[in-house]
Structure formats: structure tokens, C-alpha cells
Amino acid sequence: MILVADIGGSRTRLGCAGDASLENVVIADTPKRYEEGLAHLAAYKASLPEMPAAVSVGVAGRITDEKTLLTGH
């Protein structure tokens, strides 16, 4: 199982990818504070029936030749 996360500027989507399936999907508002976001991820991981073998995360942001900038709150 792979824990997958899409952390956007307004919504966070979490799920578990398995053999051609996505389970335990949760969609919630993206917290405004970093610490709240970490607590949300930790609570989600604790609710899973087993420890994920890997984690894949996408975050809102922009990449240019000169710099990288995370967007959102």
C-alpha cells in the first residue's frame, strides 16, 4: 500500500493506492498552519489498517528556472 497525498492551496486529498485501486479517500480543507497539516497527516496514517510501504505527495507550487515557490496559504 502507498499513502498518496495531494496537498493543494484549498483542499487536501489523502488515499491509499493498492493494486489498481484507491481506498480510504479523505478530502478536507487544507490547514492554514503547517503544524495542523502535520497533525492531519499523522491522524490519517494512524487510522490505516497497516503501515504504508511508501508515501507519494504532490503539493501546490510553481517551478521556474530561477526558483521554486510553494503556493497556497
DOVEXVO-418365 format. One record per residue: residue number from 1; residue in one letter; y, z, x of N, C-alpha, C, CB in turn. Coordinates in steps of 0.02 Angstrom, whole numbers. Each point is the difference from the previous one (the first is absolute). Last residue first. Glycine has a CB too. Example, Ala and Ser with C-alpha at 12.3 -4.5 7.8 and 13.67 -1.06 7.14 Angstrom:
DOVEXVO-418365
n: 2	res: S	n.north: -112	n.up: 354	n.east: 642	ca.north: 59	ca.up: 3	ca.east: 42	c.north: 55	c.up: 37	c.east: -39	cb.north: -32	cb.up: -108	cb.east: 59 $
n: 1	res: A	n.north: -254	n.up: 104	n.east: -44	ca.north: 59	ca.up: 0	ca.east: -45	c.north: 60	c.up: 0	c.east: 45	cb.north: -59	cb.up: 62	cb.east: -95 $
END
This chain:
DOVEXVO-418365
n: 73	res: H	n.north: 1438	n.up: 63	n.east: -81	ca.north: 41	ca.up: 60	ca.east: -4	c.north: 21	c.up: 20	c.east: 69	cb.north: -57	cb.up: 39	cb.east: -104 $
n: 72	res: G	n.north: -9	n.up: -285	n.east: 101	ca.north: -17	ca.up: 49	ca.east: -52	c.north: 47	c.up: 59	c.east: 4	cb.north: -119	cb.up: -36	cb.east: 3 $
n: 71	res: T	n.north: 29	n.up: -132	n.east: 204	ca.north: 47	ca.up: 2	ca.east: -56	c.north: -23	c.up: 51	c.east: -51	cb.north: 31	cb.up: -120	cb.east: 19 $
n: 70	res: L	n.north: -56	n.up: 68	n.east: 262	ca.north: -35	ca.up: 20	ca.east: -60	c.north: 52	c.up: 6	c.east: -56	cb.north: -90	cb.up: 62	cb.east: 65 $
n: 69	res: L	n.north: 96	n.up: -214	n.east: 166	ca.north: 35	ca.up: 47	ca.east: -43	c.north: -43	c.up: 15	c.east: -61	cb.north: 111	cb.up: -43	cb.east: 40 $
n: 68	res: T	n.north: -100	n.up: -77	n.east: 229	ca.north: -40	ca.up: 13	ca.east: -59	c.north: 35	c.up: 54	c.east: -41	cb.north: -108	cb.up: -33	cb.east: 59 $
n: 67	res: K	n.north: 202	n.up: -164	n.east: 131	ca.north: -17	ca.up: 69	ca.east: -16	c.north: -44	c.up: 3	c.east: -62	cb.north: 108	cb.up: 39	cb.east: 50 $
n: 66	res: E	n.north: -43	n.up: -246	n.east: 71	ca.north: 39	ca.up: 50	ca.east: 35	c.north: -20	c.up: 72	c.east: -15	cb.north: 92	cb.up: -82	cb.east: -2 $
n: 65	res: D	n.north: -187	n.up: -122	n.east: -98	ca.north: -9	ca.up: -5	ca.east: 73	c.north: 33	c.up: 58	c.east: 37	cb.north: -5	cb.up: -123	cb.east: -12 $
n: 64	res: T	n.north: -71	n.up: 179	n.east: -234	ca.north: 37	ca.up: -57	ca.east: 27	c.north: -14	c.up: -3	c.east: 75	cb.north: 91	cb.up: 9	cb.east: -89 $
n: 63	res: I	n.north: -183	n.up: 116	n.east: -156	ca.north: -10	ca.up: -10	ca.east: 71	c.north: 38	c.up: -62	c.east: 21	cb.north: -115	cb.up: 55	cb.east: -3 $
n: 62	res: R	n.north: 105	n.up: 142	n.east: -210	ca.north: 19	ca.up: -66	ca.east: 22	c.north: -9	c.up: -4	c.east: 76	cb.north: 83	cb.up: -11	cb.east: -96 $
n: 61	res: G	n.north: -189	n.up: 168	n.east: -128	ca.north: 40	ca.up: -6	ca.east: 60	c.north: 14	c.up: -71	c.east: 17	cb.north: -48	cb.up: 105	cb.east: 41 $
n: 60	res: A	n.north: -122	n.up: 78	n.east: -192	ca.north: 57	ca.up: -44	ca.east: -11	c.north: 41	c.up: -3	c.east: 63	cb.north: 2	cb.up: 26	cb.east: -124 $
n: 59	res: V	n.north: -264	n.up: 25	n.east: 143	ca.north: 62	ca.up: 32	ca.east: -19	c.north: 55	c.up: -52	c.east: -9	cb.north: -34	cb.up: 104	cb.east: 61 $
n: 58	res: G	n.north: -257	n.up: -66	n.east: -47	ca.north: 56	ca.up: -47	ca.east: 2	c.north: 62	c.up: 37	c.east: -23	cb.north: -76	cb.up: -100	cb.east: -22 $
n: 57	res: V	n.north: -186	n.up: 169	n.east: 123	ca.north: 63	ca.up: 16	ca.east: -34	c.north: 49	c.up: -57	c.east: 9	cb.north: -20	cb.up: 123	cb.east: 18 $
n: 56	res: S	n.north: -257	n.up: -31	n.east: 8	ca.north: 43	ca.up: -59	ca.east: 8	c.north: 63	c.up: 12	c.east: -41	cb.north: -99	cb.up: -78	cb.east: 20 $
n: 55	res: V	n.north: -132	n.up: 220	n.east: 92	ca.north: 59	ca.up: -1	ca.east: -42	c.north: 41	c.up: -62	c.east: 16	cb.north: 2	cb.up: 127	cb.east: -5 $
n: 54	res: A	n.north: -279	n.up: -27	n.east: 27	ca.north: 60	ca.up: -29	ca.east: 29	c.north: 57	c.up: 4	c.east: -50	cb.north: -70	cb.up: -77	cb.east: 72 $
n: 53	res: A	n.north: -139	n.up: 175	n.east: -119	ca.north: -19	ca.up: -22	ca.east: 68	c.north: 60	c.up: -28	c.east: 37	cb.north: -115	cb.up: -25	cb.east: -40 $
n: 52	res: P	n.north: 120	n.up: 220	n.east: -160	ca.north: 4	ca.up: -72	ca.east: 14	c.north: -19	c.up: -16	c.east: 72	cb.north: 91	cb.up: -9	cb.east: -86 $
n: 51	res: M	n.north: -190	n.up: 218	n.east: -56	ca.north: 52	ca.up: -15	ca.east: 48	c.north: 2	c.up: -75	c.east: 12	cb.north: -13	cb.up: 113	cb.east: 55 $
n: 50	res: E	n.north: -72	n.up: -17	n.east: -293	ca.north: -22	ca.up: -2	ca.east: 70	c.north: 59	c.up: -18	c.east: 44	cb.north: -118	cb.up: -33	cb.east: -34 $
n: 49	res: P	n.north: 148	n.up: 67	n.east: -200	ca.north: -68	ca.up: 28	ca.east: 5	c.north: -27	c.up: -1	c.east: 72	cb.north: -20	cb.up: -37	cb.east: -116 $
n: 48	res: L	n.north: 288	n.up: 62	n.east: 45	ca.north: -53	ca.up: -51	ca.east: 8	c.north: -68	c.up: 32	c.east: 9	cb.north: 84	cb.up: -77	cb.east: 51 $
n: 47	res: S	n.north: 136	n.up: 188	n.east: -65	ca.north: -33	ca.up: -12	ca.east: -65	c.north: -58	c.up: -49	c.east: 5	cb.north: 109	cb.up: 24	cb.east: -54 $
n: 46	res: A	n.north: 36	n.up: 33	n.east: 241	ca.north: -41	ca.up: 59	ca.east: -18	c.north: -38	c.up: -11	c.east: -66	cb.north: 82	cb.up: 73	cb.east: 60 $
n: 45	res: K	n.north: 75	n.up: -237	n.east: 12	ca.north: -59	ca.up: 0	ca.east: 44	c.north: -47	c.up: 58	c.east: -17	cb.north: 68	cb.up: -52	cb.east: 91 $
n: 44	res: Y	n.north: 138	n.up: 44	n.east: -204	ca.north: -43	ca.up: -56	ca.east: -21	c.north: -64	c.up: 0	c.east: 42	cb.north: 102	cb.up: -67	cb.east: -34 $
n: 43	res: A	n.north: 62	n.up: 222	n.east: 92	ca.north: -31	ca.up: 19	ca.east: -64	c.north: -47	c.up: -55	c.east: -24	cb.north: 100	cb.up: 70	cb.east: -29 $
n: 42	res: A	n.north: 29	n.up: -114	n.east: 221	ca.north: -50	ca.up: 51	ca.east: 14	c.north: -37	c.up: 21	c.east: -63	cb.north: 69	cb.up: 41	cb.east: 96 $
n: 41	res: L	n.north: 113	n.up: -190	n.east: -116	ca.north: -57	ca.up: -33	ca.east: 33	c.north: -56	c.up: 50	c.east: 13	cb.north: 78	cb.up: -83	cb.east: 52 $
n: 40	res: H	n.north: 123	n.up: 170	n.east: -138	ca.north: -31	ca.up: -43	ca.east: -50	c.north: -63	c.up: -35	c.east: 29	cb.north: 113	cb.up: -19	cb.east: -55 $
n: 39	res: A	n.north: 23	n.up: 144	n.east: 200	ca.north: -37	ca.up: 45	ca.east: -45	c.north: -36	c.up: -40	c.east: -53	cb.north: 84	cb.up: 91	cb.east: 20 $
n: 38	res: L	n.north: 59	n.up: -208	n.east: 124	ca.north: -60	ca.up: 23	ca.east: 36	c.north: -42	c.up: 46	c.east: -44	cb.north: 63	cb.up: -9	cb.east: 108 $
n: 37	res: G	n.north: 143	n.up: -62	n.east: -196	ca.north: -46	ca.up: -56	ca.east: 6	c.north: -64	c.up: 19	c.east: 35	cb.north: 97	cb.up: -77	cb.east: 2 $
n: 36	res: E	n.north: 78	n.up: 232	n.east: -13	ca.north: -31	ca.up: -8	ca.east: -66	c.north: -51	c.up: -57	c.east: 1	cb.north: 105	cb.up: 44	cb.east: -55 $
n: 35	res: E	n.north: 26	n.up: -9	n.east: 247	ca.north: -49	ca.up: 54	ca.east: -8	c.north: -36	c.up: -4	c.east: -67	cb.north: 71	cb.up: 72	cb.east: 75 $
n: 34	res: Y	n.north: 108	n.up: -223	n.east: -30	ca.north: -59	ca.up: -15	ca.east: 41	c.north: -54	c.up: 52	c.east: -11	cb.north: 73	cb.up: -55	cb.east: 86 $
n: 33	res: R	n.north: 109	n.up: 4	n.east: -279	ca.north: -4	ca.up: 36	ca.east: 64	c.north: -67	c.up: -14	c.east: 33	cb.north: 76	cb.up: 91	cb.east: -45 $
n: 32	res: K	n.north: -24	n.up: -189	n.east: -163	ca.north: 61	ca.up: -12	ca.east: 39	c.north: -2	c.up: 34	c.east: 67	cb.north: 63	cb.up: -12	cb.east: -106 $
n: 31	res: P	n.north: -280	n.up: -86	n.east: -42	ca.north: 43	ca.up: 58	ca.east: 10	c.north: 60	c.up: -17	c.east: 44	cb.north: -100	cb.up: 74	cb.east: -12 $
n: 30	res: T	n.north: -26	n.up: -246	n.east: -153	ca.north: 2	ca.up: 17	ca.east: 71	c.north: 46	c.up: 60	c.east: 9	cb.north: -22	cb.up: -121	cb.east: 34 $
n: 29	res: D	n.north: -119	n.up: 73	n.east: -262	ca.north: 65	ca.up: -10	ca.east: 31	c.north: -5	c.up: 19	c.east: 74	cb.north: 60	cb.up: 21	cb.east: -109 $
n: 28	res: A	n.north: -288	n.up: -97	n.east: 5	ca.north: 49	ca.up: 52	ca.east: -12	c.north: 66	c.up: -19	c.east: 31	cb.north: -91	cb.up: 87	cb.east: -3 $
n: 27	res: I	n.north: -188	n.up: -160	n.east: -51	ca.north: 67	ca.up: -28	ca.east: 9	c.north: 50	c.up: 53	c.east: -20	cb.north: -40	cb.up: -119	cb.east: -23 $
n: 26	res: V	n.north: -240	n.up: 92	n.east: 92	ca.north: 55	ca.up: 43	ca.east: -23	c.north: 65	c.up: -37	c.east: 15	cb.north: -67	cb.up: 108	cb.east: 19 $
n: 25	res: V	n.north: -223	n.up: -154	n.east: -24	ca.north: 68	ca.up: -24	ca.east: 7	c.north: 50	c.up: 48	c.east: -31	cb.north: -42	cb.up: -118	cb.east: 0 $
n: 24	res: N	n.north: -215	n.up: 105	n.east: 45	ca.north: 43	ca.up: 59	ca.east: 5	c.north: 73	c.up: -19	c.east: 10	cb.north: -96	cb.up: 63	cb.east: 48 $
n: 23	res: E	n.north: -58	n.up: -263	n.east: 16	ca.north: -12	ca.up: 56	ca.east: -46	c.north: 50	c.up: 56	c.east: 12	cb.north: -122	cb.up: -29	cb.east: -3 $
n: 22	res: L	n.north: 43	n.up: -246	n.east: 54	ca.north: 55	ca.up: 47	ca.east: 13	c.north: -5	c.up: 55	c.east: -53	cb.north: 76	cb.up: -92	cb.east: 50 $
n: 21	res: S	n.north: -254	n.up: -108	n.east: 70	ca.north: 28	ca.up: 36	ca.east: -57	c.north: 57	c.up: 44	c.east: 23	cb.north: -112	cb.up: -2	cb.east: -58 $
n: 20	res: A	n.north: -52	n.up: -133	n.east: 194	ca.north: 32	ca.up: -45	ca.east: -49	c.north: 26	c.up: 36	c.east: -61	cb.north: -75	cb.up: -89	cb.east: 40 $
n: 19	res: D	n.north: -32	n.up: 244	n.east: 112	ca.north: -32	ca.up: -66	ca.east: 1	c.north: 29	c.up: -41	c.east: -57	cb.north: -105	cb.up: 47	cb.east: 51 $
n: 18	res: G	n.north: 266	n.up: 137	n.east: 1	ca.north: -70	ca.up: 3	ca.east: 18	c.north: -27	c.up: -71	c.east: 5	cb.north: -13	cb.up: 112	cb.east: -56 $
n: 17	res: A	n.north: 260	n.up: 41	n.east: 47	ca.north: -34	ca.up: -65	ca.east: 1	c.north: -71	c.up: 10	c.east: 24	cb.north: 109	cb.up: -59	cb.east: 22 $
n: 16	res: C	n.north: 89	n.up: 217	n.east: -144	ca.north: -56	ca.up: 0	ca.east: 47	c.north: -34	c.up: -67	c.east: -5	cb.north: -16	cb.up: 125	cb.east: -9 $
n: 15	res: G	n.north: 286	n.up: -33	n.east: -41	ca.north: -65	ca.up: -17	ca.east: -26	c.north: -53	c.up: 3	c.east: 55	cb.north: 54	cb.up: -73	cb.east: -87 $
n: 14	res: L	n.north: 234	n.up: 98	n.east: 7	ca.north: -55	ca.up: 23	ca.east: 42	c.north: -65	c.up: -20	c.east: -32	cb.north: 68	cb.up: 98	cb.east: 43 $
n: 13	res: R	n.north: 219	n.up: -146	n.east: -50	ca.north: -65	ca.up: -15	ca.east: -29	c.north: -54	c.up: 21	c.east: 50	cb.north: 47	cb.up: -97	cb.east: -68 $
n: 12	res: T	n.north: 233	n.up: 139	n.east: 6	ca.north: -54	ca.up: 7	ca.east: 49	c.north: -65	c.up: -12	c.east: -37	cb.north: 66	cb.up: 83	cb.east: 71 $
n: 11	res: R	n.north: 216	n.up: -148	n.east: -115	ca.north: -68	ca.up: 19	ca.east: -22	c.north: -47	c.up: 5	c.east: 60	cb.north: 21	cb.up: -56	cb.east: -112 $
n: 10	res: S	n.north: 214	n.up: 6	n.east: 143	ca.north: 2	ca.up: 36	ca.east: -64	c.north: -69	c.up: 24	c.east: -24	cb.north: 99	cb.up: -67	cb.east: -28 $
n: 9	res: G	n.north: -62	n.up: -47	n.east: 240	ca.north: 62	ca.up: 36	ca.east: -8	c.north: 4	c.up: 40	c.east: -64	cb.north: 53	cb.up: -88	cb.east: 66 $
n: 8	res: G	n.north: -296	n.up: 39	n.east: 35	ca.north: 59	ca.up: -40	ca.east: -11	c.north: 62	c.up: 44	c.east: -9	cb.north: -70	cb.up: -88	cb.east: -52 $
n: 7	res: I	n.north: -196	n.up: 88	n.east: 145	ca.north: 56	ca.up: 45	ca.east: -10	c.north: 64	c.up: -41	c.east: -3	cb.north: -61	cb.up: 94	cb.east: 60 $
n: 6	res: D	n.north: -217	n.up: -114	n.east: -79	ca.north: 59	ca.up: -44	ca.east: -1	c.north: 59	c.up: 44	c.east: -17	cb.north: -67	cb.up: -105	cb.east: -34 $
n: 5	res: A	n.north: -206	n.up: 143	n.east: 125	ca.north: 64	ca.up: 24	ca.east: -27	c.north: 52	c.up: -54	c.east: 6	cb.north: -29	cb.up: 118	cb.east: 29 $
n: 4	res: V	n.north: -260	n.up: -52	n.east: -9	ca.north: 54	ca.up: -49	ca.east: 6	c.north: 61	c.up: 27	c.east: -34	cb.north: -83	cb.up: -95	cb.east: 4 $
n: 3	res: L	n.north: -170	n.up: 177	n.east: 105	ca.north: 57	ca.up: 21	ca.east: -39	c.north: 55	c.up: -51	c.east: 12	cb.north: -32	cb.up: 124	cb.east: 8 $
n: 2	res: I	n.north: -239	n.up: -163	n.east: 10	ca.north: 64	ca.up: -3	ca.east: 36	c.north: 55	c.up: 23	c.east: -48	cb.north: -41	cb.up: -96	cb.east: 74 $
n: 1	res: M	n.north: -248	n.up: 116	n.east: -44	ca.north: 59	ca.up: 0	ca.east: -42	c.north: 62	c.up: 0	c.east: 44	cb.north: -62	cb.up: 60	cb.east: -91 $
END
